[in-house]
Amino acid sequence: MAAAHSIKKAAVIGAGQMGLGIAYVTALHARIPVTLHDPSSSVLSASLKRFDGWLDKDVSKGRLSKEDAEAAKDRVKGVKGDGTEGGEALKDDTDLVIEAIPEIPDLKAGLFKRLAGILPAPAILGSNTSSISLTRLARAAETGAVGASERVVGIHFFNPVPVMKLVEIIPALQTSAETIERAKAFGVACKKEVVTSKDSPGFIANAILMPMINEATMVLEKGTATPEHIDTTFRLGMGHPMGPLRLADLIGLDTCLSIQRVLHNETGDSKYRPSGLLVRMVDAGWVGEKVGKGFYEYPKKA
Ligand code: 3HC
């Protein structure tokens, strides 16, 4: 049983589909005030609109009272920027920050260094990374403030965050036992089941899921079957809620490729080489649902 989370104020950096979902479960379930940071005003305002839309849907379905929905709306505040610059900087009463910025190692490392300089102990420096080494991010944090590496931890949510009931907690080599326990307790407060993984390439979920998606693209590339038949095989033959190609479109083919490259580069094992088709789809910009085209076509999002 995880201990009480003791988080009084949280911040999420990056208002994309994952960051928005994390802010949502933090405000609604963990009932903590949360600032949502993004350098783009248009991304921020679109995300906050979706946030309100999710709550309104729950109210209209009778799953949430109007009062609880209004309270959740009041707990979230959009802030332009990445939380580390000038007047927009995070306040030092923030106990937990979770970054959900693009999966670019140097970008994340730079952010962790700056965050460590802003947020003193015992604030948790969390990352929603799907594949980047937490140990490396912890080392970057240590260059921003001595001792900060002990407060870095992976807090990995699943897409769509309001629906998927799992959080993977990934300690870096440097993470303290107290940080791990507080991160686990926060996951429970967000109404998620918590699993813990070592800081190994792909952690638990993506070490298994991404090779499956990669293999599915190879089967498609070989011409063995259509996308529909590959996905139907997994839905009806194995009981998965969606097949691997449809799921790749949901996650984003760019994200899938970058995780697959981490597995390949960090292990040096050729079994993880990304499929040629996956690489070319990303080259074409056909990265899935978020752009309206991947293995399938989607209506453009408003
Ligand atoms: N955001 C918010 N809510 C969503 C949503 C989204 N993107 N997509 C669906 N939902 C909600 C729907 O609104 C609906 O809610 P309701 O019960 O209030 O009406 C509910 O989920 C069910 O949706 P649907 O009836 O439209 O469709 P399904 O029953 O097929 O469920 C699904 C959709 C939940 C996405 C289901 O297909 C599923 O579980 N798919 C697998 C998803 C998965 O594997 N995610 C993990 C990806 S890996 C990852 O994220 C890790 C990363 O590191 C790569």
py3Dmol code that shows the C-alpha trace and the ligand (Angstrom):
import py3Dmol

protein = """\
ATOM      1  CA  MET A   1       0.000   0.000   0.000  1.00  0.00           C
ATOM      2  CA  ALA A   2       1.455   3.346  -1.060  1.00  0.00           C
ATOM      3  CA  ALA A   3       1.859   6.126   1.512  1.00  0.00           C
ATOM      4  CA  ALA A   4      -0.127   9.398   1.448  1.00  0.00           C
ATOM      5  CA  HIS A   5       1.099  11.416  -1.487  1.00  0.00           C
ATOM      6  CA  SER A   6       1.602  14.728   0.370  1.00  0.00           C
ATOM      7  CA  ILE A   7       1.406  16.701  -2.884  1.00  0.00           C
ATOM      8  CA  LYS A   8      -0.338  20.050  -2.478  1.00  0.00           C
ATOM      9  CA  LYS A   9       0.390  21.691  -5.811  1.00  0.00           C
ATOM     10  CA  ALA A  10       1.395  20.200  -9.141  1.00  0.00           C
ATOM     11  CA  ALA A  11       2.553  21.394 -12.545  1.00  0.00           C
ATOM     12  CA  VAL A  12       2.484  19.652 -15.913  1.00  0.00           C
ATOM     13  CA  ILE A  13       4.826  20.849 -18.651  1.00  0.00           C
ATOM     14  CA  GLY A  14       3.514  20.276 -22.168  1.00  0.00           C
ATOM     15  CA  ALA A  15      -0.192  20.536 -23.001  1.00  0.00           C
ATOM     16  CA  GLY A  16      -0.293  17.867 -25.715  1.00  0.00           C
ATOM     17  CA  GLN A  17      -2.548  14.814 -25.434  1.00  0.00           C
ATOM     18  CA  MET A  18      -0.539  13.255 -22.572  1.00  0.00           C
ATOM     19  CA  GLY A  19       0.067  16.472 -20.596  1.00  0.00           C
ATOM     20  CA  LEU A  20      -3.591  17.404 -20.814  1.00  0.00           C
ATOM     21  CA  GLY A  21      -4.664  13.965 -19.595  1.00  0.00           C
ATOM     22  CA  ILE A  22      -2.230  14.095 -16.673  1.00  0.00           C
ATOM     23  CA  ALA A  23      -3.488  17.550 -15.648  1.00  0.00           C
ATOM     24  CA  TYR A  24      -7.035  16.194 -15.890  1.00  0.00           C
ATOM     25  CA  VAL A  25      -6.594  13.240 -13.535  1.00  0.00           C
ATOM     26  CA  THR A  26      -4.531  15.414 -11.166  1.00  0.00           C
ATOM     27  CA  ALA A  27      -7.264  18.046 -10.894  1.00  0.00           C
ATOM     28  CA  LEU A  28     -10.244  15.689 -10.930  1.00  0.00           C
ATOM     29  CA  HIS A  29      -9.098  12.618  -9.006  1.00  0.00           C
ATOM     30  CA  ALA A  30      -6.088  13.706  -6.931  1.00  0.00           C
ATOM     31  CA  ARG A  31      -7.926  17.034  -6.310  1.00  0.00           C
ATOM     32  CA  ILE A  32      -4.758  19.082  -6.444  1.00  0.00           C
ATOM     33  CA  PRO A  33      -4.345  22.544  -8.025  1.00  0.00           C
ATOM     34  CA  VAL A  34      -2.331  22.120 -11.211  1.00  0.00           C
ATOM     35  CA  THR A  35      -0.717  24.556 -13.628  1.00  0.00           C
ATOM     36  CA  LEU A  36      -0.507  23.366 -17.235  1.00  0.00           C
ATOM     37  CA  HIS A  37       2.428  24.914 -19.113  1.00  0.00           C
ATOM     38  CA  ASP A  38       2.982  25.120 -22.858  1.00  0.00           C
ATOM     39  CA  PRO A  39       4.927  27.567 -25.021  1.00  0.00           C
ATOM     40  CA  SER A  40       2.045  27.686 -27.530  1.00  0.00           C
ATOM     41  CA  SER A  41      -1.036  29.752 -26.598  1.00  0.00           C
ATOM     42  CA  SER A  42      -3.134  27.967 -29.208  1.00  0.00           C
ATOM     43  CA  VAL A  43      -2.176  24.495 -27.892  1.00  0.00           C
ATOM     44  CA  LEU A  44      -2.950  25.668 -24.357  1.00  0.00           C
ATOM     45  CA  SER A  45      -6.358  27.079 -25.177  1.00  0.00           C
ATOM     46  CA  ALA A  46      -7.351  24.044 -27.273  1.00  0.00           C
ATOM     47  CA  SER A  47      -6.286  21.742 -24.435  1.00  0.00           C
ATOM     48  CA  LEU A  48      -8.182  23.670 -21.773  1.00  0.00           C
ATOM     49  CA  LYS A  49     -11.270  23.529 -23.986  1.00  0.00           C
ATOM     50  CA  ARG A  50     -10.927  19.730 -24.206  1.00  0.00           C
ATOM     51  CA  PHE A  51     -10.412  19.604 -20.424  1.00  0.00           C
ATOM     52  CA  ASP A  52     -13.755  21.372 -19.882  1.00  0.00           C
ATOM     53  CA  GLY A  53     -15.390  19.205 -22.553  1.00  0.00           C
ATOM     54  CA  TRP A  54     -14.359  15.961 -20.787  1.00  0.00           C
ATOM     55  CA  LEU A  55     -15.822  17.236 -17.493  1.00  0.00           C
ATOM     56  CA  ASP A  56     -19.044  18.421 -19.140  1.00  0.00           C
ATOM     57  CA  LYS A  57     -19.459  14.998 -20.779  1.00  0.00           C
ATOM     58  CA  ASP A  58     -19.074  13.261 -17.408  1.00  0.00           C
ATOM     59  CA  VAL A  59     -21.682  15.605 -15.892  1.00  0.00           C
ATOM     60  CA  SER A  60     -24.105  14.994 -18.775  1.00  0.00           C
ATOM     61  CA  LYS A  61     -23.650  11.223 -18.332  1.00  0.00           C
ATOM     62  CA  GLY A  62     -24.442  11.545 -14.615  1.00  0.00           C
ATOM     63  CA  ARG A  63     -20.988  10.291 -13.554  1.00  0.00           C
ATOM     64  CA  LEU A  64     -19.892  13.559 -12.002  1.00  0.00           C
ATOM     65  CA  SER A  65     -21.715  16.269 -10.081  1.00  0.00           C
ATOM     66  CA  LYS A  66     -21.717  19.817 -11.464  1.00  0.00           C
ATOM     67  CA  GLU A  67     -19.981  20.966  -8.271  1.00  0.00           C
ATOM     68  CA  ASP A  68     -17.133  18.464  -8.637  1.00  0.00           C
ATOM     69  CA  ALA A  69     -16.719  19.426 -12.305  1.00  0.00           C
ATOM     70  CA  GLU A  70     -16.587  23.134 -11.442  1.00  0.00           C
ATOM     71  CA  ALA A  71     -14.098  22.424  -8.637  1.00  0.00           C
ATOM     72  CA  ALA A  72     -11.864  20.518 -11.087  1.00  0.00           C
ATOM     73  CA  LYS A  73     -12.078  23.379 -13.603  1.00  0.00           C
ATOM     74  CA  ASP A  74     -11.065  25.836 -10.879  1.00  0.00           C
ATOM     75  CA  ARG A  75      -8.042  23.719  -9.977  1.00  0.00           C
ATOM     76  CA  VAL A  76      -6.414  23.950 -13.416  1.00  0.00           C
ATOM     77  CA  LYS A  77      -4.675  27.020 -14.779  1.00  0.00           C
ATOM     78  CA  GLY A  78      -2.962  27.356 -18.149  1.00  0.00           C
ATOM     79  CA  VAL A  79       0.416  29.140 -18.197  1.00  0.00           C
ATOM     80  CA  LYS A  80       2.314  30.068 -21.355  1.00  0.00           C
ATOM     81  CA  GLY A  81       5.943  28.918 -21.454  1.00  0.00           C
ATOM     82  CA  ASP A  82       7.759  25.817 -20.244  1.00  0.00           C
ATOM     83  CA  GLY A  83       7.616  26.765 -16.581  1.00  0.00           C
ATOM     84  CA  THR A  84      11.265  27.745 -16.312  1.00  0.00           C
ATOM     85  CA  GLU A  85      11.516  31.161 -17.867  1.00  0.00           C
ATOM     86  CA  GLY A  86      11.315  34.615 -16.227  1.00  0.00           C
ATOM     87  CA  GLY A  87       7.945  35.812 -14.986  1.00  0.00           C
ATOM     88  CA  GLU A  88       6.246  32.588 -16.115  1.00  0.00           C
ATOM     89  CA  ALA A  89       8.451  30.403 -13.930  1.00  0.00           C
ATOM     90  CA  LEU A  90       6.997  27.749 -11.653  1.00  0.00           C
ATOM     91  CA  LYS A  91       6.496  28.866  -8.117  1.00  0.00           C
ATOM     92  CA  ASP A  92       8.628  27.152  -5.513  1.00  0.00           C
ATOM     93  CA  ASP A  93       5.500  25.948  -3.659  1.00  0.00           C
ATOM     94  CA  THR A  94       4.977  23.392  -6.449  1.00  0.00           C
ATOM     95  CA  ASP A  95       5.594  19.934  -4.929  1.00  0.00           C
ATOM     96  CA  LEU A  96       5.402  17.900  -8.105  1.00  0.00           C
ATOM     97  CA  VAL A  97       6.196  18.624 -11.717  1.00  0.00           C
ATOM     98  CA  ILE A  98       5.576  16.120 -14.493  1.00  0.00           C
ATOM     99  CA  GLU A  99       6.964  16.912 -17.902  1.00  0.00           C
ATOM    100  CA  ALA A 100       5.231  15.643 -21.009  1.00  0.00           C
ATOM    101  CA  ILE A 101       7.261  17.472 -23.656  1.00  0.00           C
ATOM    102  CA  PRO A 102       8.432  15.829 -26.922  1.00  0.00           C
ATOM    103  CA  GLU A 103      10.626  12.715 -26.611  1.00  0.00           C
ATOM    104  CA  ILE A 104      13.899  14.495 -27.438  1.00  0.00           C
ATOM    105  CA  PRO A 105      16.620  13.543 -24.940  1.00  0.00           C
ATOM    106  CA  ASP A 106      18.520  16.865 -25.004  1.00  0.00           C
ATOM    107  CA  LEU A 107      15.290  18.847 -24.693  1.00  0.00           C
ATOM    108  CA  LYS A 108      14.238  16.861 -21.631  1.00  0.00           C
ATOM    109  CA  ALA A 109      17.730  16.955 -20.090  1.00  0.00           C
ATOM    110  CA  GLY A 110      17.855  20.770 -20.466  1.00  0.00           C
ATOM    111  CA  LEU A 111      14.434  21.089 -18.872  1.00  0.00           C
ATOM    112  CA  PHE A 112      15.396  18.902 -15.902  1.00  0.00           C
ATOM    113  CA  LYS A 113      18.519  20.962 -15.288  1.00  0.00           C
ATOM    114  CA  ARG A 114      16.439  24.173 -15.213  1.00  0.00           C
ATOM    115  CA  LEU A 115      13.641  22.629 -13.121  1.00  0.00           C
ATOM    116  CA  ALA A 116      16.144  21.463 -10.525  1.00  0.00           C
ATOM    117  CA  GLY A 117      17.360  25.044 -10.202  1.00  0.00           C
ATOM    118  CA  ILE A 118      13.816  26.332  -9.597  1.00  0.00           C
ATOM    119  CA  LEU A 119      12.157  23.674  -7.436  1.00  0.00           C
ATOM    120  CA  PRO A 120      13.868  22.960  -4.115  1.00  0.00           C
ATOM    121  CA  ALA A 121      13.566  19.714  -2.118  1.00  0.00           C
ATOM    122  CA  PRO A 122      11.316  17.911  -1.510  1.00  0.00           C
ATOM    123  CA  ALA A 123       9.585  18.705  -4.854  1.00  0.00           C
ATOM    124  CA  ILE A 124       9.378  15.670  -7.146  1.00  0.00           C
ATOM    125  CA  LEU A 125      10.774  16.088 -10.659  1.00  0.00           C
ATOM    126  CA  GLY A 126       8.692  13.638 -12.690  1.00  0.00           C
ATOM    127  CA  SER A 127       8.857  12.634 -16.319  1.00  0.00           C
ATOM    128  CA  ASN A 128       6.191  11.020 -18.450  1.00  0.00           C
ATOM    129  CA  THR A 129       8.898   9.791 -20.824  1.00  0.00           C
ATOM    130  CA  SER A 130       7.982   6.617 -22.661  1.00  0.00           C
ATOM    131  CA  SER A 131      11.576   5.516 -23.233  1.00  0.00           C
ATOM    132  CA  ILE A 132      14.326   7.963 -22.265  1.00  0.00           C
ATOM    133  CA  SER A 133      16.637   6.874 -19.441  1.00  0.00           C
ATOM    134  CA  LEU A 134      15.520   8.372 -16.127  1.00  0.00           C
ATOM    135  CA  THR A 135      19.061   7.924 -14.864  1.00  0.00           C
ATOM    136  CA  ARG A 136      20.257  10.275 -17.595  1.00  0.00           C
ATOM    137  CA  LEU A 137      17.551  12.838 -16.744  1.00  0.00           C
ATOM    138  CA  ALA A 138      18.470  12.555 -13.062  1.00  0.00           C
ATOM    139  CA  ARG A 139      22.086  13.300 -13.904  1.00  0.00           C
ATOM    140  CA  ALA A 140      20.959  16.404 -15.824  1.00  0.00           C
ATOM    141  CA  ALA A 141      18.921  17.512 -12.791  1.00  0.00           C
ATOM    142  CA  GLU A 142      21.997  17.099 -10.584  1.00  0.00           C
ATOM    143  CA  THR A 143      23.846  19.634 -12.780  1.00  0.00           C
ATOM    144  CA  GLY A 144      21.042  22.128 -11.968  1.00  0.00           C
ATOM    145  CA  ALA A 145      21.087  21.565  -8.192  1.00  0.00           C
ATOM    146  CA  VAL A 146      23.135  19.242  -6.015  1.00  0.00           C
ATOM    147  CA  GLY A 147      20.964  16.413  -4.640  1.00  0.00           C
ATOM    148  CA  ALA A 148      18.164  16.956  -7.191  1.00  0.00           C
ATOM    149  CA  SER A 149      18.830  13.590  -8.884  1.00  0.00           C
ATOM    150  CA  GLU A 150      17.250  11.836  -5.868  1.00  0.00           C
ATOM    151  CA  ARG A 151      13.964  13.559  -6.685  1.00  0.00           C
ATOM    152  CA  VAL A 152      13.739  12.475 -10.346  1.00  0.00           C
ATOM    153  CA  VAL A 153      11.341   9.664 -11.194  1.00  0.00           C
ATOM    154  CA  GLY A 154       9.440   8.344 -14.214  1.00  0.00           C
ATOM    155  CA  ILE A 155       5.645   8.669 -13.850  1.00  0.00           C
ATOM    156  CA  HIS A 156       4.438   7.113 -17.083  1.00  0.00           C
ATOM    157  CA  PHE A 157       0.746   7.429 -17.970  1.00  0.00           C
ATOM    158  CA  PHE A 158      -1.072   5.732 -20.857  1.00  0.00           C
ATOM    159  CA  ASN A 159      -3.095   7.212 -23.678  1.00  0.00           C
ATOM    160  CA  PRO A 160      -5.931   8.174 -23.345  1.00  0.00           C
ATOM    161  CA  VAL A 161      -4.975   9.116 -19.789  1.00  0.00           C
ATOM    162  CA  PRO A 162      -8.525   9.688 -18.448  1.00  0.00           C
ATOM    163  CA  VAL A 163      -9.448   6.138 -19.520  1.00  0.00           C
ATOM    164  CA  MET A 164      -6.358   3.930 -19.100  1.00  0.00           C
ATOM    165  CA  LYS A 165      -6.020   2.766 -15.518  1.00  0.00           C
ATOM    166  CA  LEU A 166      -2.267   2.299 -15.262  1.00  0.00           C
ATOM    167  CA  VAL A 167       0.778   4.280 -14.192  1.00  0.00           C
ATOM    168  CA  GLU A 168       4.289   2.884 -14.538  1.00  0.00           C
ATOM    169  CA  ILE A 169       6.726   4.242 -11.938  1.00  0.00           C
ATOM    170  CA  ILE A 170      10.365   4.146 -13.030  1.00  0.00           C
ATOM    171  CA  PRO A 171      13.059   5.104 -10.515  1.00  0.00           C
ATOM    172  CA  ALA A 172      16.420   6.302 -11.832  1.00  0.00           C
ATOM    173  CA  LEU A 173      19.498   4.720 -10.274  1.00  0.00           C
ATOM    174  CA  GLN A 174      19.742   7.881  -8.155  1.00  0.00           C
ATOM    175  CA  THR A 175      16.075   8.127  -7.018  1.00  0.00           C
ATOM    176  CA  SER A 176      15.457   8.050  -3.259  1.00  0.00           C
ATOM    177  CA  ALA A 177      13.044   5.572  -1.667  1.00  0.00           C
ATOM    178  CA  GLU A 178      10.969   8.518  -0.399  1.00  0.00           C
ATOM    179  CA  THR A 179      10.512   9.905  -3.934  1.00  0.00           C
ATOM    180  CA  ILE A 180       9.427   6.478  -5.205  1.00  0.00           C
ATOM    181  CA  GLU A 181       6.835   6.088  -2.447  1.00  0.00           C
ATOM    182  CA  ARG A 182       5.453   9.598  -2.968  1.00  0.00           C
ATOM    183  CA  ALA A 183       5.217   9.067  -6.738  1.00  0.00           C
ATOM    184  CA  LYS A 184       3.382   5.755  -6.218  1.00  0.00           C
ATOM    185  CA  ALA A 185       0.960   7.398  -3.800  1.00  0.00           C
ATOM    186  CA  PHE A 186       0.306  10.159  -6.318  1.00  0.00           C
ATOM    187  CA  GLY A 187      -0.515   7.535  -8.996  1.00  0.00           C
ATOM    188  CA  VAL A 188      -3.005   5.906  -6.609  1.00  0.00           C
ATOM    189  CA  ALA A 189      -4.569   9.315  -5.870  1.00  0.00           C
ATOM    190  CA  CYS A 190      -5.071   9.721  -9.646  1.00  0.00           C
ATOM    191  CA  LYS A 191      -7.105   6.465  -9.432  1.00  0.00           C
ATOM    192  CA  LYS A 192      -4.526   4.409 -11.299  1.00  0.00           C
ATOM    193  CA  GLU A 193      -3.096   0.978 -10.620  1.00  0.00           C
ATOM    194  CA  VAL A 194       0.657   1.389 -10.119  1.00  0.00           C
ATOM    195  CA  VAL A 195       3.392  -0.886 -11.448  1.00  0.00           C
ATOM    196  CA  THR A 196       7.116  -0.350 -10.946  1.00  0.00           C
ATOM    197  CA  SER A 197       9.826  -0.919 -13.539  1.00  0.00           C
ATOM    198  CA  LYS A 198      13.595  -0.697 -13.485  1.00  0.00           C
ATOM    199  CA  ASP A 199      15.134   1.985 -15.714  1.00  0.00           C
ATOM    200  CA  SER A 200      15.615  -0.451 -18.588  1.00  0.00           C
ATOM    201  CA  PRO A 201      14.975   0.418 -22.283  1.00  0.00           C
ATOM    202  CA  GLY A 202      11.195   0.599 -22.889  1.00  0.00           C
ATOM    203  CA  PHE A 203      10.516  -0.078 -19.185  1.00  0.00           C
ATOM    204  CA  ILE A 204       7.771  -2.750 -18.965  1.00  0.00           C
ATOM    205  CA  ALA A 205       5.101  -1.550 -21.369  1.00  0.00           C
ATOM    206  CA  ASN A 206       7.044  -0.279 -24.331  1.00  0.00           C
ATOM    207  CA  ALA A 207       9.663  -3.050 -24.212  1.00  0.00           C
ATOM    208  CA  ILE A 208       6.803  -5.364 -25.201  1.00  0.00           C
ATOM    209  CA  LEU A 209       4.277  -3.141 -26.996  1.00  0.00           C
ATOM    210  CA  MET A 210       6.599  -1.362 -29.448  1.00  0.00           C
ATOM    211  CA  PRO A 211       8.191  -4.528 -30.885  1.00  0.00           C
ATOM    212  CA  MET A 212       4.633  -5.837 -31.403  1.00  0.00           C
ATOM    213  CA  ILE A 213       3.624  -2.683 -33.283  1.00  0.00           C
ATOM    214  CA  ASN A 214       6.886  -2.777 -35.257  1.00  0.00           C
ATOM    215  CA  GLU A 215       6.253  -6.423 -36.218  1.00  0.00           C
ATOM    216  CA  ALA A 216       2.721  -5.535 -37.322  1.00  0.00           C
ATOM    217  CA  THR A 217       4.120  -2.890 -39.682  1.00  0.00           C
ATOM    218  CA  MET A 218       6.554  -5.513 -41.051  1.00  0.00           C
ATOM    219  CA  VAL A 219       3.680  -7.922 -41.693  1.00  0.00           C
ATOM    220  CA  LEU A 220       1.876  -5.108 -43.529  1.00  0.00           C
ATOM    221  CA  GLU A 221       5.045  -4.211 -45.454  1.00  0.00           C
ATOM    222  CA  LYS A 222       5.448  -7.844 -46.587  1.00  0.00           C
ATOM    223  CA  GLY A 223       1.912  -7.704 -47.960  1.00  0.00           C
ATOM    224  CA  THR A 224       0.712 -10.561 -45.767  1.00  0.00           C
ATOM    225  CA  ALA A 225      -2.592  -8.820 -44.982  1.00  0.00           C
ATOM    226  CA  THR A 226      -4.387  -5.474 -45.026  1.00  0.00           C
ATOM    227  CA  PRO A 227      -4.299  -3.114 -42.004  1.00  0.00           C
ATOM    228  CA  GLU A 228      -7.934  -4.000 -41.320  1.00  0.00           C
ATOM    229  CA  HIS A 229      -7.231  -7.739 -41.263  1.00  0.00           C
ATOM    230  CA  ILE A 230      -4.124  -7.352 -39.104  1.00  0.00           C
ATOM    231  CA  ASP A 231      -6.086  -5.304 -36.565  1.00  0.00           C
ATOM    232  CA  THR A 232      -9.154  -7.542 -36.680  1.00  0.00           C
ATOM    233  CA  THR A 233      -6.884 -10.499 -35.880  1.00  0.00           C
ATOM    234  CA  PHE A 234      -5.816  -8.837 -32.641  1.00  0.00           C
ATOM    235  CA  ARG A 235      -9.273  -7.534 -31.716  1.00  0.00           C
ATOM    236  CA  LEU A 236     -11.181 -10.751 -32.304  1.00  0.00           C
ATOM    237  CA  GLY A 237      -8.430 -13.359 -32.072  1.00  0.00           C
ATOM    238  CA  MET A 238      -6.713 -12.006 -28.971  1.00  0.00           C
ATOM    239  CA  GLY A 239      -9.323  -9.726 -27.387  1.00  0.00           C
ATOM    240  CA  HIS A 240      -7.255  -6.527 -27.649  1.00  0.00           C
ATOM    241  CA  PRO A 241      -9.449  -3.381 -27.610  1.00  0.00           C
ATOM    242  CA  MET A 242      -7.748  -2.179 -30.792  1.00  0.00           C
ATOM    243  CA  GLY A 243      -5.288  -3.782 -33.195  1.00  0.00           C
ATOM    244  CA  PRO A 244      -1.599  -2.779 -33.284  1.00  0.00           C
ATOM    245  CA  LEU A 245      -1.827  -0.525 -36.360  1.00  0.00           C
ATOM    246  CA  ARG A 246      -4.870   1.353 -35.063  1.00  0.00           C
ATOM    247  CA  LEU A 247      -3.090   1.680 -31.716  1.00  0.00           C
ATOM    248  CA  ALA A 248       0.052   3.009 -33.441  1.00  0.00           C
ATOM    249  CA  ASP A 249      -2.134   5.678 -35.048  1.00  0.00           C
ATOM    250  CA  LEU A 250      -3.519   6.594 -31.614  1.00  0.00           C
ATOM    251  CA  ILE A 251      -0.078   6.798 -29.972  1.00  0.00           C
ATOM    252  CA  GLY A 252       1.530   8.571 -32.957  1.00  0.00           C
ATOM    253  CA  LEU A 253       3.865   6.847 -35.408  1.00  0.00           C
ATOM    254  CA  ASP A 254       6.582   9.397 -34.628  1.00  0.00           C
ATOM    255  CA  THR A 255       6.426   8.407 -30.947  1.00  0.00           C
ATOM    256  CA  CYS A 256       6.422   4.686 -31.830  1.00  0.00           C
ATOM    257  CA  LEU A 257       9.466   5.144 -34.070  1.00  0.00           C
ATOM    258  CA  SER A 258      11.401   7.133 -31.499  1.00  0.00           C
ATOM    259  CA  ILE A 259      10.747   4.470 -28.820  1.00  0.00           C
ATOM    260  CA  GLN A 260      11.726   1.680 -31.233  1.00  0.00           C
ATOM    261  CA  ARG A 261      14.968   3.549 -32.012  1.00  0.00           C
ATOM    262  CA  VAL A 262      15.750   3.794 -28.282  1.00  0.00           C
ATOM    263  CA  LEU A 263      15.237   0.009 -27.933  1.00  0.00           C
ATOM    264  CA  HIS A 264      17.481  -0.581 -30.956  1.00  0.00           C
ATOM    265  CA  ASN A 265      20.225   1.897 -30.008  1.00  0.00           C
ATOM    266  CA  GLU A 266      20.386   1.096 -26.302  1.00  0.00           C
ATOM    267  CA  THR A 267      20.433  -2.682 -26.676  1.00  0.00           C
ATOM    268  CA  GLY A 268      22.320  -2.885 -29.992  1.00  0.00           C
ATOM    269  CA  ASP A 269      20.066  -5.854 -30.733  1.00  0.00           C
ATOM    270  CA  SER A 270      19.030  -6.078 -34.404  1.00  0.00           C
ATOM    271  CA  LYS A 271      15.702  -7.639 -33.441  1.00  0.00           C
ATOM    272  CA  TYR A 272      14.559  -4.107 -32.586  1.00  0.00           C
ATOM    273  CA  ARG A 273      15.392  -2.474 -35.943  1.00  0.00           C
ATOM    274  CA  PRO A 274      12.487  -0.218 -36.997  1.00  0.00           C
ATOM    275  CA  SER A 275      10.559  -1.396 -40.030  1.00  0.00           C
ATOM    276  CA  GLY A 276      11.233   0.456 -43.278  1.00  0.00           C
ATOM    277  CA  LEU A 277       7.525   1.213 -43.626  1.00  0.00           C
ATOM    278  CA  LEU A 278       7.342   2.823 -40.179  1.00  0.00           C
ATOM    279  CA  VAL A 279      10.327   5.036 -41.007  1.00  0.00           C
ATOM    280  CA  ARG A 280       8.834   6.081 -44.360  1.00  0.00           C
ATOM    281  CA  MET A 281       5.392   6.809 -42.868  1.00  0.00           C
ATOM    282  CA  VAL A 282       7.045   9.177 -40.395  1.00  0.00           C
ATOM    283  CA  ASP A 283       9.118  10.709 -43.246  1.00  0.00           C
ATOM    284  CA  ALA A 284       5.835  11.404 -45.040  1.00  0.00           C
ATOM    285  CA  GLY A 285       4.340  13.045 -41.956  1.00  0.00           C
ATOM    286  CA  TRP A 286       1.615  10.384 -41.816  1.00  0.00           C
ATOM    287  CA  VAL A 287       1.975   9.987 -38.083  1.00  0.00           C
ATOM    288  CA  GLY A 288      -1.558   8.977 -37.170  1.00  0.00           C
ATOM    289  CA  GLU A 289      -4.767  10.316 -35.720  1.00  0.00           C
ATOM    290  CA  LYS A 290      -3.337  13.662 -34.607  1.00  0.00           C
ATOM    291  CA  VAL A 291      -2.663  14.682 -38.248  1.00  0.00           C
ATOM    292  CA  GLY A 292      -5.629  12.882 -39.807  1.00  0.00           C
ATOM    293  CA  LYS A 293      -3.591  10.150 -41.546  1.00  0.00           C
ATOM    294  CA  GLY A 294      -1.618   7.120 -40.492  1.00  0.00           C
ATOM    295  CA  PHE A 295      -2.453   3.520 -41.308  1.00  0.00           C
ATOM    296  CA  TYR A 296      -6.034   4.832 -41.461  1.00  0.00           C
ATOM    297  CA  GLU A 297      -7.621   8.185 -42.267  1.00  0.00           C
ATOM    298  CA  TYR A 298      -9.299  10.346 -39.581  1.00  0.00           C
ATOM    299  CA  PRO A 299     -11.491  13.437 -39.637  1.00  0.00           C
ATOM    300  CA  LYS A 300      -9.426  16.541 -38.874  1.00  0.00           C
ATOM    301  CA  LYS A 301      -9.702  17.649 -35.211  1.00  0.00           C
ATOM    302  CA  ALA A 302     -11.247  21.088 -34.620  1.00  0.00           C
TER     303      ALA A 302
END
"""
ligand_1 = """\
54
3HC
N -9.517 10.890 -24.719
C -10.435 10.835 -23.745
N -11.399 9.895 -23.673
C -11.443 9.006 -24.672
C -10.533 9.010 -25.738
C -9.531 10.017 -25.735
N -8.615 10.084 -26.703
N -10.826 7.981 -26.571
C -11.893 7.362 -26.045
N -12.254 7.956 -24.894
C -13.375 7.611 -24.041
C -14.665 7.764 -24.819
O -15.130 9.104 -24.775
C -15.581 6.819 -24.095
O -16.049 7.438 -22.916
P -17.556 7.244 -22.430
O -17.593 5.895 -21.808
O -17.746 8.341 -21.462
O -18.426 7.390 -23.644
C -14.649 5.678 -23.664
O -13.306 6.207 -23.726
C -14.752 4.489 -24.595
O -14.535 4.980 -25.906
P -15.282 4.452 -27.210
O -16.606 3.868 -26.801
O -15.286 5.526 -28.226
O -14.336 3.371 -27.828
P -13.697 2.090 -27.184
O -14.628 1.366 -26.262
O -13.107 1.367 -28.327
O -12.507 2.637 -26.279
C -10.206 3.095 -26.095
C -11.507 3.470 -26.793
C -10.338 3.361 -24.594
C -9.153 3.989 -26.668
C -9.929 1.566 -26.321
O -9.992 1.283 -27.684
C -8.578 1.137 -25.808
O -8.425 0.834 -24.638
N -7.576 1.078 -26.723
C -6.219 0.701 -26.357
C -5.513 1.924 -25.853
C -4.113 1.607 -25.400
O -3.594 0.507 -25.511
N -3.451 2.640 -24.848
C -2.084 2.552 -24.417
C -1.175 3.063 -25.468
S 0.517 2.891 -25.029
C 0.889 4.317 -24.236
O 0.101 5.224 -24.103
C 2.268 4.407 -23.716
C 3.113 5.353 -24.499
O 4.353 5.461 -23.873
C 3.320 4.973 -25.924
"""
view = py3Dmol.view(width=600, height=400)
view.addModel(protein, "pdb")
view.setStyle({"model": 0}, {"cartoon": {"style": "trace"}})
view.addModel(ligand_1, "xyz")
view.setStyle({"model": 1}, {"stick": {}})
view.zoomTo()
view.show()
